[in-house]
């Protein structure tokens, strides 16, 4: 798992062109919403026993209504993808995650990877799941190395 995470990180580092991406204040909001999506999915799975797929589906469904608040807003159109990416990170099995702190930091890493990779992998399916896998893998690697 750590080898795959390393390869994923090196791919993003190699293909990331700073001149192509512009970091905005919205990026901080996207990272926060990724964390929220991860924690909500994990919470729905643990507290209500809905299962990871249904929990992620509920989180994604609820986030899909955000753009309807103001249909003309370009910012509101970007928010559901961040929440749904966090939902993929929140799908981590409880025997791997071992608590909400793990999910919080996995969501944090996932959000950062999402921001870094926003100018890559356009038109490819599975970007959000791959990004979430990278965040969870990075958190697992940190726990393995330091604890």
C-alpha positions in Angstrom: 0.0 0.0 0.0 2.8 2.4 0.8 4.5 1.7 -2.6 1.3 2.5 -4.4 0.9 5.7 -2.3 4.5 6.7 -3.2 4.0 6.0 -6.9 0.8 8.1 -6.8 2.6 11.0 -5.0 5.4 10.9 -7.5 3.0 10.9 -10.4 1.3 14.0 -9.1 4.6 15.7 -8.3 5.9 15.0 -11.8 2.8 16.2 -13.6 2.0 19.1 -11.4 2.8 22.4 -13.2 2.6 25.4 -10.8 2.1 27.8 -13.7 -1.1 25.9 -14.8 -2.8 26.0 -11.4 -3.8 29.0 -9.4 -4.4 28.5 -5.7 -7.3 30.4 -4.3 -9.0 31.0 -1.0 -11.6 28.5 -2.1 -9.0 25.8 -1.8 -9.0 26.1 1.9 -12.8 25.6 1.9 -12.4 22.6 -0.4 -9.9 21.0 2.1 -12.3 21.6 5.0 -15.2 20.1 3.0 -13.1 17.1 2.2 -12.6 16.5 5.9 -16.3 17.0 6.6 -17.2 14.5 3.9 -14.8 11.9 5.3 -16.0 12.4 8.9 -19.7 12.3 8.0 -19.3 9.1 5.9 -17.4 7.4 8.7 -19.9 8.6 11.3 -22.9 7.3 9.3 -21.2 4.0 8.9 -20.2 3.6 12.6 -23.1 5.2 14.4 -26.0 4.0 12.2 -24.5 0.8 10.8 -25.5 1.8 7.2 -22.4 0.3 5.6 -19.7 2.2 3.8 -21.4 2.3 0.4 -24.7 3.6 1.6 -23.0 6.1 3.9 -20.9 7.5 1.1 -24.0 7.6 -1.2 -26.0 9.6 1.4 -23.1 12.0 1.8 -22.7 12.4 -1.9 -26.4 12.8 -2.5 -26.7 15.5 0.2 -23.7 17.3 -1.2 -25.2 17.3 -4.7 -27.9 19.7 -3.7 -25.4 22.5 -2.7 -25.2 24.0 -6.2 -29.0 24.5 -6.1 -28.6 27.2 -3.4 -27.4 29.6 -6.2 -27.3 28.1 -9.7 -25.2 30.9 -11.1 -22.4 30.4 -8.6 -19.2 28.8 -10.0 -17.9 28.3 -6.4 -20.9 26.2 -5.3 -20.4 23.9 -8.3 -17.0 22.9 -7.0 -18.1 22.0 -3.5 -19.9 18.7 -4.0 -16.8 17.1 -5.6 -14.7 17.9 -2.5 -17.3 16.5 -0.2 -17.7 13.3 -2.3 -13.9 12.9 -2.5 -13.9 13.0 1.3 -16.7 10.5 1.4 -14.4 8.1 -0.4 -11.7 8.6 2.3 -14.4 8.1 4.9 -15.2 4.7 3.5 -12.1 3.4 5.2 -12.8 0.2 7.2 -12.9 0.8 11.0 -10.2 -1.8 11.7 -7.8 0.3 9.5 -9.0 3.7 10.6 -9.2 3.1 14.4 -11.1 6.3 15.1 -12.1 9.7 14.0 -8.7 11.2 14.4 -7.4 8.9 11.6 -10.3 9.9 9.4 -9.8 13.6 10.1 -6.2 13.5 9.0 -6.9 11.2 6.1 -9.5 13.7 5.0 -6.9 16.5 5.4 -4.3 14.7 3.3 -7.0 13.8 0.8 -8.0 17.5 0.5 -4.5 18.6 0.0 -3.9 16.0 -2.7 -7.2 17.0 -4.4 -6.0 20.6 -4.5 -2.6 19.7 -5.9 -4.2 17.4 -8.5 -6.9 19.8 -9.7 -5.1 20.5 -12.9 -4.3 16.9 -13.7 -6.3 13.8 -14.7 -9.1 15.7 -16.4 -11.4 13.3 -18.3 -10.3 10.2 -16.4 -12.7 8.3 -14.3 -11.9 7.5 -10.7 -9.9 10.6 -9.9 -11.8 11.2 -6.6 -11.4 7.6 -5.4 -7.7 7.6 -6.4 -7.1 10.9 -4.5 -8.9 9.5 -1.5 -6.8 6.3 -1.6 -3.7 8.5 -1.7 -4.8 10.4 1.4 -5.7 7.3 3.4 -2.4 5.6 2.2 -0.4 8.5 3.3 -2.1 8.5 6.8 -1.5 4.8 7.1 2.1 5.2 6.2 2.6 7.9 8.8 1.0 5.8 11.4 3.1 2.8 10.4 6.4 4.8 10.5 5.9 6.8 13.6 3.5 4.9 15.9 
